[in-house]
Amino acid sequence: MLLRDFGGKVPREMDDLLKLPGVGRKTANLVRGDIFAEPGCVVADTHCIRITGRMGLTDGTKDAGKVEAQLRAVLPPEESNNFCHRMVLHGRAVCTARKAHCDKCPVAPWCDYAQKQA
């Protein structure tokens, strides 16, 4: 399909990326943000969804499309891709799925979940 429909090049536009088999919004945003450095890309993966919900940046929904839209509304476009990568790292190291380690968290003072635990 890449050869036939896109001249052997990975497409840049969201709609074109979504036409590729196995590519959803998460992967398309990742490609657009990491490969093409497009501003405003929000990679709403498990970590990003969990942590932004805990922090109060999103309304706690688990729907990736809704989280993507909610974060797009509050994040500066030029920071959104890197923000999502930082959420992944933070989710692996500090704010894990099994337990949020609020006592070790550098953003606890601004986090709804951490404030409720205090």
Biopython code that builds the backbone (N, CA, C, O; Angstrom):
import numpy as np
from Bio.PDB.StructureBuilder import StructureBuilder

atoms = [
    (1, "MET", "N", (0.826, -1.190, 0.000)),
    (1, "MET", "CA", (0.000, 0.000, 0.000)),
    (1, "MET", "C", (0.876, 1.262, 0.000)),
    (1, "MET", "O", (0.562, 2.243, -0.675)),
    (2, "LEU", "N", (1.965, 1.224, 0.757)),
    (2, "LEU", "CA", (2.877, 2.374, 0.734)),
    (2, "LEU", "C", (3.421, 2.626, -0.671)),
    (2, "LEU", "O", (3.483, 3.763, -1.139)),
    (3, "LEU", "N", (3.810, 1.542, -1.326)),
    (3, "LEU", "CA", (4.322, 1.689, -2.697)),
    (3, "LEU", "C", (3.230, 2.122, -3.660)),
    (3, "LEU", "O", (3.402, 3.061, -4.438)),
    (4, "ARG", "N", (2.113, 1.430, -3.596)),
    (4, "ARG", "CA", (1.030, 1.649, -4.543)),
    (4, "ARG", "C", (0.365, 3.013, -4.364)),
    (4, "ARG", "O", (0.170, 3.744, -5.335)),
    (5, "ASP", "N", (0.020, 3.350, -3.131)),
    (5, "ASP", "CA", (-0.798, 4.546, -2.906)),
    (5, "ASP", "C", (-0.014, 5.795, -2.505)),
    (5, "ASP", "O", (-0.503, 6.915, -2.651)),
    (6, "PHE", "N", (1.213, 5.594, -1.995)),
    (6, "PHE", "CA", (1.941, 6.748, -1.471)),
    (6, "PHE", "C", (3.357, 6.876, -2.042)),
    (6, "PHE", "O", (4.213, 7.542, -1.461)),
    (7, "GLY", "N", (3.591, 6.227, -3.190)),
    (7, "GLY", "CA", (4.868, 6.379, -3.867)),
    (7, "GLY", "C", (6.062, 5.894, -3.065)),
    (7, "GLY", "O", (7.182, 6.363, -3.267)),
    (8, "GLY", "N", (5.826, 4.951, -2.150)),
    (8, "GLY", "CA", (6.915, 4.399, -1.351)),
    (8, "GLY", "C", (7.318, 5.244, -0.159)),
    (8, "GLY", "O", (8.320, 4.960, 0.497)),
    (9, "LYS", "N", (6.542, 6.281, 0.127)),
    (9, "LYS", "CA", (6.863, 7.156, 1.256)),
    (9, "LYS", "C", (5.774, 7.090, 2.314)),
    (9, "LYS", "O", (4.590, 6.961, 2.002)),
    (10, "VAL", "N", (6.196, 7.180, 3.571)),
    (10, "VAL", "CA", (5.227, 7.212, 4.660)),
    (10, "VAL", "C", (4.485, 8.537, 4.567)),
    (10, "VAL", "O", (5.112, 9.596, 4.529)),
    (11, "PRO", "N", (3.158, 8.491, 4.531)),
    (11, "PRO", "CA", (2.406, 9.739, 4.420)),
    (11, "PRO", "C", (2.501, 10.583, 5.689)),
    (11, "PRO", "O", (2.759, 10.069, 6.778)),
    (12, "ARG", "N", (2.293, 11.863, 5.529)),
    (12, "ARG", "CA", (2.413, 12.829, 6.627)),
    (12, "ARG", "C", (1.057, 13.165, 7.252)),
    (12, "ARG", "O", (0.979, 13.474, 8.441)),
    (13, "GLU", "N", (0.009, 13.105, 6.465)),
    (13, "GLU", "CA", (-1.323, 13.521, 6.926)),
    (13, "GLU", "C", (-2.013, 12.423, 7.720)),
    (13, "GLU", "O", (-1.882, 11.239, 7.410)),
    (14, "MET", "N", (-2.752, 12.830, 8.751)),
    (14, "MET", "CA", (-3.462, 11.899, 9.630)),
    (14, "MET", "C", (-4.396, 10.985, 8.835)),
    (14, "MET", "O", (-4.369, 9.768, 9.018)),
    (15, "ASP", "N", (-5.205, 11.545, 7.974)),
    (15, "ASP", "CA", (-6.158, 10.730, 7.217)),
    (15, "ASP", "C", (-5.461, 9.665, 6.372)),
    (15, "ASP", "O", (-5.942, 8.537, 6.266)),
    (16, "ASP", "N", (-4.335, 10.026, 5.776)),
    (16, "ASP", "CA", (-3.589, 9.054, 4.967)),
    (16, "ASP", "C", (-2.962, 7.973, 5.842)),
    (16, "ASP", "O", (-2.989, 6.795, 5.485)),
    (17, "LEU", "N", (-2.400, 8.363, 6.978)),
    (17, "LEU", "CA", (-1.812, 7.373, 7.890)),
    (17, "LEU", "C", (-2.863, 6.383, 8.377)),
    (17, "LEU", "O", (-2.594, 5.187, 8.482)),
    (18, "LEU", "N", (-4.042, 6.875, 8.668)),
    (18, "LEU", "CA", (-5.116, 6.015, 9.176)),
    (18, "LEU", "C", (-5.622, 5.020, 8.137)),
    (18, "LEU", "O", (-6.285, 4.046, 8.492)),
    (19, "LYS", "N", (-5.327, 5.245, 6.879)),
    (19, "LYS", "CA", (-5.698, 4.303, 5.820)),
    (19, "LYS", "C", (-4.806, 3.059, 5.832)),
    (19, "LYS", "O", (-5.193, 2.005, 5.326)),
    (20, "LEU", "N", (-3.622, 3.189, 6.407)),
    (20, "LEU", "CA", (-2.676, 2.071, 6.424)),
    (20, "LEU", "C", (-3.152, 0.991, 7.389)),
    (20, "LEU", "O", (-3.591, 1.304, 8.495)),
    (21, "PRO", "N", (-3.072, -0.261, 6.990)),
    (21, "PRO", "CA", (-3.503, -1.352, 7.873)),
    (21, "PRO", "C", (-2.725, -1.354, 9.192)),
    (21, "PRO", "O", (-1.499, -1.244, 9.206)),
    (22, "GLY", "N", (-3.453, -1.480, 10.281)),
    (22, "GLY", "CA", (-2.844, -1.564, 11.602)),
    (22, "GLY", "C", (-2.460, -0.237, 12.222)),
    (22, "GLY", "O", (-1.944, -0.201, 13.339)),
    (23, "VAL", "N", (-2.704, 0.856, 11.513)),
    (23, "VAL", "CA", (-2.363, 2.173, 12.042)),
    (23, "VAL", "C", (-3.616, 2.846, 12.585)),
    (23, "VAL", "O", (-4.582, 3.082, 11.859)),
    (24, "GLY", "N", (-3.578, 3.148, 13.883)),
    (24, "GLY", "CA", (-4.657, 3.880, 14.532)),
    (24, "GLY", "C", (-4.169, 5.271, 14.891)),
    (24, "GLY", "O", (-3.079, 5.675, 14.485)),
    (25, "ARG", "N", (-4.962, 5.998, 15.643)),
    (25, "ARG", "CA", (-4.630, 7.383, 15.996)),
    (25, "ARG", "C", (-3.337, 7.476, 16.808)),
    (25, "ARG", "O", (-2.541, 8.393, 16.608)),
    (26, "LYS", "N", (-3.131, 6.527, 17.723)),
    (26, "LYS", "CA", (-1.921, 6.562, 18.549)),
    (26, "LYS", "C", (-0.677, 6.470, 17.661)),
    (26, "LYS", "O", (0.228, 7.297, 17.775)),
    (27, "THR", "N", (-0.630, 5.487, 16.792)),
    (27, "THR", "CA", (0.522, 5.312, 15.912)),
    (27, "THR", "C", (0.652, 6.478, 14.942)),
    (27, "THR", "O", (1.759, 6.955, 14.691)),
    (28, "ALA", "N", (-0.459, 6.937, 14.399)),
    (28, "ALA", "CA", (-0.415, 8.058, 13.461)),
    (28, "ALA", "C", (0.140, 9.314, 14.138)),
    (28, "ALA", "O", (0.958, 10.022, 13.550)),
    (29, "ASN", "N", (-0.296, 9.593, 15.365)),
    (29, "ASN", "CA", (0.234, 10.742, 16.089)),
    (29, "ASN", "C", (1.716, 10.572, 16.401)),
    (29, "ASN", "O", (2.478, 11.537, 16.351)),
    (30, "LEU", "N", (2.121, 9.363, 16.719)),
    (30, "LEU", "CA", (3.526, 9.079, 16.997)),
    (30, "LEU", "C", (4.380, 9.341, 15.747)),
    (30, "LEU", "O", (5.428, 9.982, 15.831)),
    (31, "VAL", "N", (3.935, 8.852, 14.613)),
    (31, "VAL", "CA", (4.649, 9.070, 13.347)),
    (31, "VAL", "C", (4.706, 10.559, 13.025)),
    (31, "VAL", "O", (5.764, 11.083, 12.677)),
    (32, "ARG", "N", (3.577, 11.231, 13.140)),
    (32, "ARG", "CA", (3.531, 12.664, 12.804)),
    (32, "ARG", "C", (4.416, 13.488, 13.735)),
    (32, "ARG", "O", (5.097, 14.412, 13.291)),
    (33, "GLY", "N", (4.405, 13.153, 15.027)),
    (33, "GLY", "CA", (5.188, 13.916, 15.981)),
    (33, "GLY", "C", (6.670, 13.597, 15.963)),
    (33, "GLY", "O", (7.504, 14.503, 15.975)),
    (34, "ASP", "N", (7.008, 12.300, 15.933)),
    (34, "ASP", "CA", (8.412, 11.900, 16.025)),
    (34, "ASP", "C", (9.149, 11.954, 14.688)),
    (34, "ASP", "O", (10.320, 12.334, 14.644)),
    (35, "ILE", "N", (8.491, 11.585, 13.623)),
    (35, "ILE", "CA", (9.168, 11.546, 12.329)),
    (35, "ILE", "C", (9.063, 12.882, 11.600)),
    (35, "ILE", "O", (10.046, 13.373, 11.045)),
    (36, "PHE", "N", (7.857, 13.470, 11.605)),
    (36, "PHE", "CA", (7.648, 14.700, 10.844)),
    (36, "PHE", "C", (7.684, 15.968, 11.701)),
    (36, "PHE", "O", (7.562, 17.073, 11.173)),
    (37, "ALA", "N", (7.851, 15.817, 13.017)),
    (37, "ALA", "CA", (7.920, 16.949, 13.949)),
    (37, "ALA", "C", (6.732, 17.893, 13.799)),
    (37, "ALA", "O", (6.880, 19.112, 13.885)),
    (38, "GLU", "N", (5.556, 17.318, 13.573)),
    (38, "GLU", "CA", (4.340, 18.121, 13.464)),
    (38, "GLU", "C", (3.911, 18.573, 14.856)),
    (38, "GLU", "O", (3.845, 17.746, 15.766)),
    (39, "PRO", "N", (3.620, 19.845, 15.049)),
    (39, "PRO", "CA", (3.136, 20.299, 16.354)),
    (39, "PRO", "C", (1.707, 19.825, 16.605)),
    (39, "PRO", "O", (0.943, 19.588, 15.669)),
    (40, "GLY", "N", (1.365, 19.694, 17.866)),
    (40, "GLY", "CA", (-0.006, 19.342, 18.237)),
    (40, "GLY", "C", (-0.315, 17.864, 18.258)),
    (40, "GLY", "O", (-1.477, 17.488, 18.411)),
    (41, "CYS", "N", (0.687, 17.008, 18.109)),
    (41, "CYS", "CA", (0.447, 15.567, 18.127)),
    (41, "CYS", "C", (0.361, 15.082, 19.571)),
    (41, "CYS", "O", (1.252, 15.332, 20.383)),
    (42, "VAL", "N", (-0.721, 14.390, 19.867)),
    (42, "VAL", "CA", (-0.933, 13.859, 21.213)),
    (42, "VAL", "C", (-1.040, 12.344, 21.112)),
    (42, "VAL", "O", (-1.980, 11.813, 20.521)),
    (43, "VAL", "N", (-0.064, 11.656, 21.696)),
    (43, "VAL", "CA", (-0.039, 10.200, 21.687)),
    (43, "VAL", "C", (-0.701, 9.730, 22.974)),
    (43, "VAL", "O", (-0.063, 9.666, 24.025)),
    (44, "ALA", "N", (-1.972, 9.405, 22.885)),
    (44, "ALA", "CA", (-2.743, 9.010, 24.066)),
    (44, "ALA", "C", (-2.631, 7.503, 24.283)),
    (44, "ALA", "O", (-3.497, 6.731, 23.873)),
    (45, "ASP", "N", (-1.539, 7.106, 24.940)),
    (45, "ASP", "CA", (-1.362, 5.693, 25.273)),
    (45, "ASP", "C", (-1.839, 5.455, 26.705)),
    (45, "ASP", "O", (-2.351, 6.366, 27.357)),
    (46, "THR", "N", (-1.669, 4.242, 27.181)),
    (46, "THR", "CA", (-2.137, 3.850, 28.510)),
    (46, "THR", "C", (-1.579, 4.754, 29.606)),
    (46, "THR", "O", (-2.323, 5.216, 30.471)),
    (47, "HIS", "N", (-0.276, 5.005, 29.569)),
    (47, "HIS", "CA", (0.346, 5.831, 30.605)),
    (47, "HIS", "C", (-0.200, 7.255, 30.565)),
    (47, "HIS", "O", (-0.571, 7.817, 31.595)),
    (48, "CYS", "N", (-0.245, 7.823, 29.382)),
    (48, "CYS", "CA", (-0.718, 9.197, 29.218)),
    (48, "CYS", "C", (-2.166, 9.324, 29.694)),
    (48, "CYS", "O", (-2.508, 10.285, 30.384)),
    (49, "ILE", "N", (-3.001, 8.383, 29.337)),
    (49, "ILE", "CA", (-4.405, 8.405, 29.752)),
    (49, "ILE", "C", (-4.513, 8.325, 31.269)),
    (49, "ILE", "O", (-5.234, 9.112, 31.882)),
    (50, "ARG", "N", (-3.804, 7.383, 31.875)),
    (50, "ARG", "CA", (-3.862, 7.203, 33.330)),
    (50, "ARG", "C", (-3.355, 8.426, 34.078)),
    (50, "ARG", "O", (-4.026, 8.924, 34.981)),
    (51, "ILE", "N", (-2.191, 8.907, 33.713)),
    (51, "ILE", "CA", (-1.550, 9.981, 34.470)),
    (51, "ILE", "C", (-2.264, 11.312, 34.294)),
    (51, "ILE", "O", (-2.465, 12.034, 35.270)),
    (52, "THR", "N", (-2.647, 11.647, 33.083)),
    (52, "THR", "CA", (-3.331, 12.929, 32.894)),
    (52, "THR", "C", (-4.695, 12.919, 33.569)),
    (52, "THR", "O", (-5.180, 13.967, 33.996)),
    (53, "GLY", "N", (-5.320, 11.751, 33.669)),
    (53, "GLY", "CA", (-6.563, 11.632, 34.420)),
    (53, "GLY", "C", (-6.328, 11.833, 35.906)),
    (53, "GLY", "O", (-7.087, 12.539, 36.571)),
    (54, "ARG", "N", (-5.278, 11.215, 36.426)),
    (54, "ARG", "CA", (-4.942, 11.383, 37.845)),
    (54, "ARG", "C", (-4.602, 12.832, 38.160)),
    (54, "ARG", "O", (-5.005, 13.365, 39.194)),
    (55, "MET", "N", (-3.861, 13.459, 37.264)),
    (55, "MET", "CA", (-3.428, 14.828, 37.508)),
    (55, "MET", "C", (-4.566, 15.837, 37.419)),
    (55, "MET", "O", (-4.485, 16.926, 37.987)),
    (56, "GLY", "N", (-5.626, 15.469, 36.704)),
    (56, "GLY", "CA", (-6.736, 16.393, 36.511)),
    (56, "GLY", "C", (-6.639, 17.188, 35.219)),
    (56, "GLY", "O", (-7.387, 18.144, 35.016)),
    (57, "LEU", "N", (-5.718, 16.796, 34.347)),
    (57, "LEU", "CA", (-5.604, 17.465, 33.048)),
    (57, "LEU", "C", (-6.692, 17.004, 32.090)),
    (57, "LEU", "O", (-7.049, 17.714, 31.150)),
    (58, "THR", "N", (-7.212, 15.812, 32.337)),
    (58, "THR", "CA", (-8.348, 15.296, 31.570)),
    (58, "THR", "C", (-9.426, 14.898, 32.572)),
    (58, "THR", "O", (-9.196, 14.908, 33.782)),
    (59, "ASP", "N", (-10.580, 14.555, 32.069)),
    (59, "ASP", "CA", (-11.711, 14.277, 32.969)),
    (59, "ASP", "C", (-11.742, 12.844, 33.495)),
    (59, "ASP", "O", (-12.726, 12.435, 34.111)),
    (60, "GLY", "N", (-10.675, 12.078, 33.260)),
    (60, "GLY", "CA", (-10.605, 10.717, 33.773)),
    (60, "GLY", "C", (-11.135, 9.664, 32.821)),
    (60, "GLY", "O", (-11.133, 8.478, 33.150)),
    (61, "THR", "N", (-11.585, 10.074, 31.651)),
    (61, "THR", "CA", (-12.067, 9.114, 30.663)),
    (61, "THR", "C", (-10.925, 8.208, 30.221)),
    (61, "THR", "O", (-9.760, 8.606, 30.231)),
    (62, "LYS", "N", (-11.270, 7.000, 29.839)),
    (62, "LYS", "CA", (-10.284, 6.051, 29.312)),
    (62, "LYS", "C", (-10.301, 6.038, 27.779)),
    (62, "LYS", "O", (-9.526, 5.315, 27.152)),
    (63, "ASP", "N", (-11.173, 6.826, 27.191)),
    (63, "ASP", "CA", (-11.314, 6.902, 25.739)),
    (63, "ASP", "C", (-10.153, 7.715, 25.157)),
    (63, "ASP", "O", (-10.050, 8.918, 25.392)),
    (64, "ALA", "N", (-9.288, 7.051, 24.402)),
    (64, "ALA", "CA", (-8.084, 7.693, 23.870)),
    (64, "ALA", "C", (-8.400, 8.913, 23.006)),
    (64, "ALA", "O", (-7.688, 9.916, 23.067)),
    (65, "GLY", "N", (-9.447, 8.836, 22.212)),
    (65, "GLY", "CA", (-9.820, 9.964, 21.358)),
    (65, "GLY", "C", (-10.229, 11.184, 22.163)),
    (65, "GLY", "O", (-9.886, 12.313, 21.814)),
    (66, "LYS", "N", (-10.964, 10.952, 23.243)),
    (66, "LYS", "CA", (-11.380, 12.063, 24.106)),
    (66, "LYS", "C", (-10.195, 12.647, 24.855)),
    (66, "LYS", "O", (-10.084, 13.865, 24.990)),
    (67, "VAL", "N", (-9.305, 11.782, 25.345)),
    (67, "VAL", "CA", (-8.103, 12.256, 26.031)),
    (67, "VAL", "C", (-7.258, 13.084, 25.069)),
    (67, "VAL", "O", (-6.760, 14.151, 25.428)),
    (68, "GLU", "N", (-7.103, 12.590, 23.859)),
    (68, "GLU", "CA", (-6.342, 13.320, 22.840)),
    (68, "GLU", "C", (-6.914, 14.724, 22.648)),
    (68, "GLU", "O", (-6.163, 15.699, 22.637)),
    (69, "ALA", "N", (-8.223, 14.834, 22.498)),
    (69, "ALA", "CA", (-8.870, 16.136, 22.292)),
    (69, "ALA", "C", (-8.719, 17.034, 23.520)),
    (69, "ALA", "O", (-8.452, 18.228, 23.387)),
    (70, "GLN", "N", (-8.889, 16.465, 24.712)),
    (70, "GLN", "CA", (-8.778, 17.258, 25.929)),
    (70, "GLN", "C", (-7.362, 17.780, 26.132)),
    (70, "GLN", "O", (-7.179, 18.923, 26.552)),
    (71, "LEU", "N", (-6.366, 16.963, 25.841)),
    (71, "LEU", "CA", (-4.980, 17.411, 25.984)),
    (71, "LEU", "C", (-4.606, 18.420, 24.911)),
    (71, "LEU", "O", (-3.854, 19.360, 25.170)),
    (72, "ARG", "N", (-5.119, 18.231, 23.729)),
    (72, "ARG", "CA", (-4.846, 19.184, 22.654)),
    (72, "ARG", "C", (-5.348, 20.580, 23.039)),
    (72, "ARG", "O", (-4.772, 21.591, 22.639)),
    (73, "ALA", "N", (-6.423, 20.616, 23.817)),
    (73, "ALA", "CA", (-7.003, 21.898, 24.229)),
    (73, "ALA", "C", (-6.167, 22.612, 25.292)),
    (73, "ALA", "O", (-6.269, 23.831, 25.426)),
    (74, "VAL", "N", (-5.338, 21.879, 26.054)),
    (74, "VAL", "CA", (-4.588, 22.507, 27.150)),
    (74, "VAL", "C", (-3.075, 22.551, 26.945)),
    (74, "VAL", "O", (-2.384, 23.305, 27.630)),
    (75, "LEU", "N", (-2.560, 21.768, 26.027)),
    (75, "LEU", "CA", (-1.106, 21.730, 25.825)),
    (75, "LEU", "C", (-0.686, 22.661, 24.685)),
    (75, "LEU", "O", (-1.373, 22.748, 23.667)),
    (76, "PRO", "N", (0.434, 23.353, 24.856)),
    (76, "PRO", "CA", (0.969, 24.108, 23.720)),
    (76, "PRO", "C", (1.336, 23.125, 22.605)),
    (76, "PRO", "O", (1.999, 22.123, 22.870)),
    (77, "PRO", "N", (0.920, 23.391, 21.376)),
    (77, "PRO", "CA", (1.172, 22.435, 20.282)),
    (77, "PRO", "C", (2.626, 22.009, 20.150)),
    (77, "PRO", "O", (2.907, 20.847, 19.861)),
    (78, "GLU", "N", (3.542, 22.928, 20.358)),
    (78, "GLU", "CA", (4.960, 22.602, 20.190)),
    (78, "GLU", "C", (5.499, 21.711, 21.314)),
    (78, "GLU", "O", (6.605, 21.183, 21.201)),
    (79, "GLU", "N", (4.739, 21.538, 22.387)),
    (79, "GLU", "CA", (5.163, 20.708, 23.519)),
    (79, "GLU", "C", (4.404, 19.387, 23.629)),
    (79, "GLU", "O", (4.814, 18.504, 24.383)),
    (80, "SER", "N", (3.320, 19.243, 22.899)),
    (80, "SER", "CA", (2.421, 18.108, 23.123)),
    (80, "SER", "C", (3.069, 16.746, 22.884)),
    (80, "SER", "O", (2.840, 15.823, 23.666)),
    (81, "ASN", "N", (3.853, 16.596, 21.852)),
    (81, "ASN", "CA", (4.476, 15.312, 21.570)),
    (81, "ASN", "C", (5.467, 14.933, 22.675)),
    (81, "ASN", "O", (5.439, 13.809, 23.176)),
    (82, "ASN", "N", (6.326, 15.856, 23.048)),
    (82, "ASN", "CA", (7.290, 15.577, 24.116)),
    (82, "ASN", "C", (6.590, 15.353, 25.449)),
    (82, "ASN", "O", (7.030, 14.523, 26.245)),
    (83, "PHE", "N", (5.515, 16.076, 25.700)),
    (83, "PHE", "CA", (4.754, 15.887, 26.937)),
    (83, "PHE", "C", (4.286, 14.437, 27.056)),
    (83, "PHE", "O", (4.411, 13.824, 28.116)),
    (84, "CYS", "N", (3.757, 13.903, 25.982)),
    (84, "CYS", "CA", (3.257, 12.522, 26.003)),
    (84, "CYS", "C", (4.392, 11.528, 26.251)),
    (84, "CYS", "O", (4.206, 10.551, 26.978)),
    (85, "HIS", "N", (5.550, 11.761, 25.664)),
    (85, "HIS", "CA", (6.700, 10.888, 25.926)),
    (85, "HIS", "C", (7.116, 10.966, 27.394)),
    (85, "HIS", "O", (7.466, 9.954, 28.000)),
    (86, "ARG", "N", (7.076, 12.158, 27.955)),
    (86, "ARG", "CA", (7.421, 12.307, 29.378)),
    (86, "ARG", "C", (6.405, 11.591, 30.259)),
    (86, "ARG", "O", (6.770, 11.043, 31.299)),
    (87, "MET", "N", (5.138, 11.587, 29.860)),
    (87, "MET", "CA", (4.117, 10.875, 30.645)),
    (87, "MET", "C", (4.393, 9.371, 30.652)),
    (87, "MET", "O", (4.191, 8.706, 31.668)),
    (88, "VAL", "N", (4.853, 8.837, 29.523)),
    (88, "VAL", "CA", (5.192, 7.415, 29.451)),
    (88, "VAL", "C", (6.317, 7.103, 30.437)),
    (88, "VAL", "O", (6.220, 6.154, 31.215)),
    (89, "LEU", "N", (7.369, 7.893, 30.404)),
    (89, "LEU", "CA", (8.498, 7.670, 31.312)),
    (89, "LEU", "C", (8.074, 7.832, 32.770)),
    (89, "LEU", "O", (8.466, 7.042, 33.628)),
    (90, "HIS", "N", (7.280, 8.847, 33.041)),
    (90, "HIS", "CA", (6.785, 9.086, 34.399)),
    (90, "HIS", "C", (5.904, 7.920, 34.862)),
    (90, "HIS", "O", (5.957, 7.518, 36.024)),
    (91, "GLY", "N", (5.105, 7.390, 33.955)),
    (91, "GLY", "CA", (4.225, 6.265, 34.274)),
    (91, "GLY", "C", (4.976, 4.976, 34.539)),
    (91, "GLY", "O", (4.507, 4.133, 35.303)),
    (92, "ARG", "N", (6.100, 4.815, 33.939)),
    (92, "ARG", "CA", (6.915, 3.622, 34.172)),
    (92, "ARG", "C", (7.714, 3.732, 35.467)),
    (92, "ARG", "O", (7.939, 2.733, 36.150)),
    (93, "ALA", "N", (8.141, 4.952, 35.804)),
    (93, "ALA", "CA", (9.061, 5.131, 36.924)),
    (93, "ALA", "C", (8.386, 5.551, 38.231)),
    (93, "ALA", "O", (8.809, 5.116, 39.302)),
    (94, "VAL", "N", (7.356, 6.379, 38.165)),
    (94, "VAL", "CA", (6.809, 6.979, 39.386)),
    (94, "VAL", "C", (5.316, 6.713, 39.555)),
    (94, "VAL", "O", (4.884, 6.203, 40.589)),
    (95, "CYS", "N", (4.554, 7.053, 38.563)),
    (95, "CYS", "CA", (3.095, 6.986, 38.669)),
    (95, "CYS", "C", (2.599, 5.713, 37.970)),
    (95, "CYS", "O", (1.927, 5.769, 36.941)),
    (96, "THR", "N", (2.948, 4.579, 38.555)),
    (96, "THR", "CA", (2.680, 3.303, 37.908)),
    (96, "THR", "C", (1.206, 2.920, 38.015)),
    (96, "THR", "O", (0.463, 3.488, 38.816)),
    (97, "ALA", "N", (0.802, 1.969, 37.215)),
    (97, "ALA", "CA", (-0.594, 1.533, 37.205)),
    (97, "ALA", "C", (-0.984, 0.898, 38.537)),
    (97, "ALA", "O", (-2.098, 1.100, 39.020)),
    (98, "ARG", "N", (-0.085, 0.146, 39.119)),
    (98, "ARG", "CA", (-0.401, -0.522, 40.390)),
    (98, "ARG", "C", (-0.414, 0.426, 41.568)),
    (98, "ARG", "O", (-1.229, 0.282, 42.479)),
    (99, "LYS", "N", (0.496, 1.409, 41.555)),
    (99, "LYS", "CA", (0.586, 2.327, 42.687)),
    (99, "LYS", "C", (1.245, 3.624, 42.252)),
    (99, "LYS", "O", (2.312, 3.626, 41.637)),
    (100, "ALA", "N", (0.597, 4.713, 42.579)),
    (100, "ALA", "CA", (1.209, 6.020, 42.349)),
    (100, "ALA", "C", (2.135, 6.314, 43.528)),
    (100, "ALA", "O", (1.713, 6.269, 44.683)),
    (101, "HIS", "N", (3.374, 6.609, 43.235)),
    (101, "HIS", "CA", (4.350, 6.905, 44.282)),
    (101, "HIS", "C", (4.438, 8.417, 44.472)),
    (101, "HIS", "O", (5.435, 9.051, 44.124)),
    (102, "CYS", "N", (3.367, 8.974, 45.034)),
    (102, "CYS", "CA", (3.232, 10.425, 45.177)),
    (102, "CYS", "C", (4.338, 11.020, 46.048)),
    (102, "CYS", "O", (4.722, 12.174, 45.857)),
    (103, "ASP", "N", (4.845, 10.251, 46.988)),
    (103, "ASP", "CA", (5.915, 10.735, 47.863)),
    (103, "ASP", "C", (7.216, 10.988, 47.100)),
    (103, "ASP", "O", (8.072, 11.732, 47.578)),
    (104, "LYS", "N", (7.377, 10.380, 45.921)),
    (104, "LYS", "CA", (8.578, 10.551, 45.096)),
    (104, "LYS", "C", (8.308, 11.433, 43.874)),
    (104, "LYS", "O", (9.205, 11.643, 43.058)),
    (105, "CYS", "N", (7.115, 11.937, 43.742)),
    (105, "CYS", "CA", (6.685, 12.595, 42.504)),
    (105, "CYS", "C", (7.009, 14.091, 42.487)),
    (105, "CYS", "O", (6.606, 14.827, 43.388)),
    (106, "PRO", "N", (7.737, 14.537, 41.461)),
    (106, "PRO", "CA", (8.071, 15.958, 41.360)),
    (106, "PRO", "C", (6.882, 16.848, 40.987)),
    (106, "PRO", "O", (6.950, 18.064, 41.167)),
    (107, "VAL", "N", (5.809, 16.273, 40.477)),
    (107, "VAL", "CA", (4.643, 17.090, 40.121)),
    (107, "VAL", "C", (3.483, 16.933, 41.106)),
    (107, "VAL", "O", (2.380, 17.417, 40.852)),
    (108, "ALA", "N", (3.729, 16.265, 42.215)),
    (108, "ALA", "CA", (2.678, 16.049, 43.221)),
    (108, "ALA", "C", (1.987, 17.334, 43.666)),
    (108, "ALA", "O", (0.774, 17.316, 43.879)),
    (109, "PRO", "N", (2.706, 18.455, 43.818)),
    (109, "PRO", "CA", (2.012, 19.679, 44.254)),
    (109, "PRO", "C", (0.938, 20.170, 43.276)),
    (109, "PRO", "O", (0.054, 20.936, 43.660)),
    (110, "TRP", "N", (1.012, 19.735, 42.028)),
    (110, "TRP", "CA", (0.048, 20.170, 41.010)),
    (110, "TRP", "C", (-0.874, 19.051, 40.560)),
    (110, "TRP", "O", (-1.592, 19.204, 39.572)),
    (111, "CYS", "N", (-0.868, 17.940, 41.260)),
    (111, "CYS", "CA", (-1.609, 16.753, 40.856)),
    (111, "CYS", "C", (-2.838, 16.545, 41.729)),
    (111, "CYS", "O", (-2.723, 16.484, 42.953)),
    (112, "ASP", "N", (-4.008, 16.436, 41.118)),
    (112, "ASP", "CA", (-5.252, 16.204, 41.862)),
    (112, "ASP", "C", (-5.180, 14.934, 42.695)),
    (112, "ASP", "O", (-5.580, 14.932, 43.859)),
    (113, "TYR", "N", (-4.675, 13.861, 42.112)),
    (113, "TYR", "CA", (-4.619, 12.575, 42.807)),
    (113, "TYR", "C", (-3.710, 12.666, 44.036)),
    (113, "TYR", "O", (-4.077, 12.196, 45.113)),
    (114, "ALA", "N", (-2.539, 13.263, 43.883)),
    (114, "ALA", "CA", (-1.600, 13.389, 45.001)),
    (114, "ALA", "C", (-2.184, 14.254, 46.103)),
    (114, "ALA", "O", (-1.979, 13.972, 47.284)),
    (115, "GLN", "N", (-2.899, 15.290, 45.743)),
    (115, "GLN", "CA", (-3.491, 16.176, 46.750)),
    (115, "GLN", "C", (-4.575, 15.453, 47.561)),
    (115, "GLN", "O", (-4.752, 15.710, 48.752)),
    (116, "LYS", "N", (-5.281, 14.562, 46.903)),
    (116, "LYS", "CA", (-6.311, 13.783, 47.612)),
    (116, "LYS", "C", (-5.692, 12.745, 48.542)),
    (116, "LYS", "O", (-6.313, 12.347, 49.528)),
    (117, "GLN", "N", (-4.466, 12.302, 48.235)),
    (117, "GLN", "CA", (-3.784, 11.306, 49.071)),
    (117, "GLN", "C", (-3.161, 11.934, 50.311)),
    (117, "GLN", "O", (-2.919, 11.250, 51.306)),
    (118, "ALA", "N", (-2.905, 13.222, 50.249)),
    (118, "ALA", "CA", (-2.208, 13.921, 51.354)),
    (118, "ALA", "C", (-3.086, 14.082, 52.584)),
    (118, "ALA", "O", (-2.647, 14.644, 53.587)),
]
sb = StructureBuilder()
sb.init_structure("model")
sb.init_model(0)
sb.init_chain("A")
sb.init_seg("    ")
for serial, (resi, resn, name, xyz) in enumerate(atoms, 1):
    if name == "N":
        sb.init_residue(resn, " ", resi, " ")
    sb.init_atom(name, np.array(xyz, "f"), 0.0, 1.0, " ", f" {name:<3s}", serial, name[0])
structure = sb.get_structure()
